[in-house]
Amino acid sequence: MTQIGDLTERLVELSDDQLLLRLGMSSQGISEDLEDQTRSASIDSIDFSEYELTRANEDALNFGQRLFKRLNAASYELMCKDPFDDGETLKQLNAAMKDSTSKAAGLLAPVLVANLGLAPAVAAIVAALIIKKFSEVIAGEICDTWKRTLEASTNTTS
């Protein structure tokens, strides 16, 4: 498995708040670390030690939430409205989602780096958040459809 694949596999297991906190901390680290941006921007810079949400890191969480809101919108524009892509990247993303969320996040992260100019560490976290949101929606739709099918079959056999 590639390095980005290993990283996204670990990231998709984190809660949304943990991801948003890491997004805020990584982004702030990059902006504060002007002398050594390559370390803060690399995928190796993501710390997987447990972070508790406290008042001390509440600013980083809030920053991560605001940043994700902007990057999520930019990612949507890139993936769903790019006239030059013809939907190929989105098709590949859908195929990867069928295999696993970590594979889909691993596919999306380099696209975000290349097209939005994000640092690899930030792109990996954003990709994990986006894919987790997709999987929640897809799972909800599956369960709703499944429920309707069960109800319909119960009504016809009664």
C-alpha positions, 0 to 999 in steps of 0.5 A: 500500500502506498504511503498516502493509502496507509495514512488515509486508512488510519485517518478514516478511523478517526472521528470527525472532531478528531479530524477537524482538530488535526486539520486545524492543527496541521494548517496552523502548523504550516502557517507558523512553521515558515522556516521548515514548511516541508516538515509541517506540510508532509503526510509524515507530520500528522500526529496520531496520538490521542487529542482530547478536545479541550479549551486549549485546542478549541481554537484549532478545532474551530479553525479546522471547521472553518477551513473544512467548510471552505475546502469542502466547497472547493472540492465539490466544485473540482469534483462535480463541476469541472468541465475539463474532467468529464466526470472521470475522477468522480467515476474513479472515486465511486469505484474506489468507494465500493472497495473501501473508504480508505481507498477512496480517500487515498484516491481523493487526497492527491487530486486535492493536492494537485488541483487545489494546491493543498499540502499533502497532510491537509489534503489527506485529512480533508479527503478523509472528512469528505469520504466519511461524509459520503459514506454516512449519506450512502449508508443512510440511503441504503438503510432507508431503501432497505427499510422501504423494501422490508415494509413493502414485502411485509405489506404484500405478504400480510 
